[in-house]
Amino acid sequence: MKTVGALFTVAAAMILLASSAAEASGRIRGGGVVANPDGGYSGGRAVAGRGPNGGAYARGRAFQTDGEGNGKAASGGAFRGPNGAVGARAGTTSRSTDGTVTHQGGMAASGARGSVESSGGFTKAPDGVTQSRTTTATGANGATYQGSTSYDKTTGVTHSGSCTDAAGNTVPCR
């Protein structure tokens, strides 16, 4: 996941798809699986819809395996509420033949009550687990929370967080 901004770009494209594909209330869906020439399979599915009050959603997932124990999967989704709220999430997971599993994901949403962005992931390898996540939330009044949490077997859990008011002054987090 490169940036949460890229997530909103994907979300916008998915919402456009849902809006144009379902002019009235309804939904569309599709998917399939194919065998790969070198072994394994690739496939995916997607669904998009629109409600009677103007809300829309789209979501999908895809996977690929190579027949040797390696595999990748990705999923994402986006929504637009009838009240103007929007949100999106995306994630990727991979597994290698040595048993290492890596996951990266993020989400973003905004509406009348504020906005939130969060991204992070983990790696589970033969020598242990590491993980990290960063979150930023902004309330309708402009107050902001920024936090980061990470874990590895050497240092354990580390968390830092800070809060600011609408004017940018540091304030205690509640």
C-alpha positions as CSV (number, residue, x, y, z in Angstrom):
1,M,0.0,0.0,0.0
2,K,1.8,3.1,-1.2
3,T,-0.5,5.9,0.2
4,V,-3.9,6.4,1.6
5,G,-4.4,8.9,-1.3
6,A,-4.0,6.0,-3.7
7,L,-6.7,4.3,-1.7
8,F,-9.1,7.1,-2.4
9,T,-8.2,7.0,-6.1
10,V,-9.2,3.4,-6.2
11,A,-12.3,4.1,-4.2
12,A,-13.4,6.9,-6.6
13,A,-13.0,4.6,-9.5
14,M,-15.0,1.8,-7.8
15,I,-17.8,4.3,-6.9
16,L,-17.9,5.5,-10.5
17,L,-18.2,1.9,-11.6
18,A,-21.0,1.3,-9.1
19,S,-22.8,4.5,-10.1
20,S,-22.6,3.9,-13.9
21,A,-23.2,0.2,-13.7
22,A,-26.3,0.4,-11.5
23,E,-28.2,3.5,-12.7
24,A,-31.2,2.5,-10.6
25,S,-31.1,0.5,-7.4
26,G,-29.4,-2.8,-8.0
27,R,-26.2,-4.6,-8.2
28,I,-23.8,-6.4,-10.6
29,R,-21.3,-9.1,-9.9
30,G,-18.8,-11.2,-11.7
31,G,-15.9,-13.5,-11.2
32,G,-13.9,-16.5,-12.3
33,V,-10.9,-18.8,-11.8
34,V,-8.3,-20.0,-14.4
35,A,-5.4,-22.4,-14.2
36,N,-2.0,-20.8,-14.5
37,P,0.5,-22.2,-17.1
38,D,3.1,-22.9,-14.5
39,G,0.7,-24.4,-12.0
40,G,-1.6,-22.9,-9.4
41,Y,-4.6,-20.8,-10.1
42,S,-5.6,-17.1,-10.5
43,G,-9.1,-15.8,-9.9
44,G,-11.2,-13.1,-8.5
45,R,-14.6,-11.7,-8.1
46,A,-16.2,-8.2,-7.8
47,V,-19.6,-6.8,-7.0
48,A,-20.9,-3.2,-7.2
49,G,-24.3,-1.7,-6.4
50,R,-26.3,1.3,-5.8
51,G,-29.2,2.0,-3.4
52,P,-32.4,3.9,-4.0
53,N,-31.1,6.9,-2.0
54,G,-27.9,7.4,-4.0
55,G,-25.5,5.3,-1.9
56,A,-23.1,3.1,-3.8
57,Y,-20.5,0.4,-3.1
58,A,-18.0,-1.7,-4.8
59,R,-15.8,-4.5,-3.6
60,G,-13.6,-7.2,-5.0
61,R,-10.9,-9.7,-4.4
62,A,-8.3,-11.5,-6.5
63,F,-5.8,-14.3,-5.8
64,Q,-2.9,-16.0,-7.5
65,T,-1.0,-19.2,-6.6
66,D,2.0,-20.8,-8.4
67,G,1.6,-24.5,-7.5
68,E,4.8,-24.4,-5.4
69,G,3.3,-23.0,-2.2
70,N,3.5,-19.3,-3.0
71,G,0.4,-17.3,-3.2
72,K,-0.9,-13.7,-3.2
73,A,-4.3,-12.2,-2.5
74,A,-5.7,-8.7,-2.7
75,S,-9.0,-7.2,-1.8
76,G,-10.6,-3.8,-1.6
77,G,-13.9,-2.1,-1.3
78,A,-15.4,1.4,-1.3
79,F,-18.6,3.0,-0.5
80,R,-20.4,6.3,-0.8
81,G,-23.3,6.9,1.6
82,P,-26.5,8.8,0.6
83,N,-25.4,11.4,3.2
84,G,-22.1,12.0,1.4
85,A,-19.8,9.9,3.6
86,V,-17.2,8.0,1.7
87,G,-14.8,5.3,2.6
88,A,-12.4,2.7,1.2
89,R,-10.2,-0.2,2.3
90,A,-7.6,-2.3,0.5
91,G,-5.2,-5.1,1.5
92,T,-2.8,-7.5,0.2
93,T,-1.5,-10.8,1.7
94,S,1.2,-13.1,0.4
95,R,2.6,-16.4,1.5
96,S,5.9,-17.9,0.4
97,T,7.1,-21.5,0.4
98,D,9.1,-21.0,3.6
99,G,5.9,-20.2,5.5
100,T,6.4,-16.4,5.6
101,V,3.1,-14.5,5.5
102,T,3.0,-10.8,4.9
103,H,0.0,-8.5,5.0
104,Q,-0.4,-4.8,4.2
105,G,-3.6,-2.9,4.4
106,G,-5.2,0.4,4.9
107,M,-8.5,2.2,5.1
108,A,-9.8,5.7,4.9
109,A,-13.2,7.2,5.5
110,S,-14.7,10.7,5.8
111,G,-18.1,12.2,6.6
112,A,-19.9,14.9,8.5
113,R,-18.3,13.8,11.8
114,G,-14.7,13.8,10.6
115,S,-12.2,11.5,8.9
116,V,-9.9,8.6,9.6
117,E,-6.9,7.0,7.8
118,S,-5.1,3.9,9.0
119,S,-2.5,1.7,7.4
120,G,-0.2,-1.0,8.5
121,G,0.7,-4.6,8.3
122,F,2.5,-7.6,9.7
123,T,5.1,-10.2,8.7
124,K,5.1,-13.6,10.2
125,A,8.4,-15.3,9.4
126,P,10.1,-18.4,10.8
127,D,12.1,-16.1,13.2
128,G,9.0,-14.2,14.6
129,V,6.4,-11.7,14.0
130,T,6.7,-7.9,13.3
131,Q,3.8,-5.5,12.9
132,S,3.0,-1.8,12.7
133,R,0.0,0.5,12.2
134,T,-0.4,4.2,11.9
135,T,-3.7,6.0,12.4
136,T,-4.8,9.6,12.0
137,A,-8.3,10.7,13.0
138,T,-9.7,14.2,12.7
139,G,-13.0,15.2,14.3
140,A,-15.6,17.5,12.8
141,N,-14.3,20.2,15.1
142,G,-10.8,19.9,13.6
143,A,-9.1,18.2,16.6
144,T,-6.7,15.5,15.4
145,Y,-5.2,12.3,16.8
146,Q,-2.1,10.7,15.3
147,G,-0.8,7.4,16.6
148,S,1.5,4.6,15.8
149,T,1.9,1.1,17.2
150,S,4.5,-1.5,16.4
151,Y,5.6,-4.8,17.6
152,D,8.7,-7.0,17.3
153,K,10.0,-9.8,19.5
154,T,13.1,-7.7,20.5
155,T,11.4,-4.6,21.7
156,G,7.8,-5.8,22.3
157,V,4.9,-3.4,21.8
158,T,5.7,0.3,21.2
159,H,3.0,3.0,20.9
160,S,3.1,6.7,20.5
161,G,0.2,9.1,20.1
162,S,-0.4,12.8,20.0
163,C,-3.4,15.0,19.9
164,T,-3.9,18.6,18.6
165,D,-6.8,21.0,18.8
166,A,-8.3,22.7,15.8
167,A,-5.7,25.5,16.1
168,G,-2.8,23.0,16.0
169,N,-2.0,23.2,19.7
170,T,-0.9,20.0,21.4
171,V,-3.5,18.9,23.9
172,P,-3.8,15.8,26.1
173,C,-5.4,12.8,24.4
174,R,-8.5,11.6,26.1
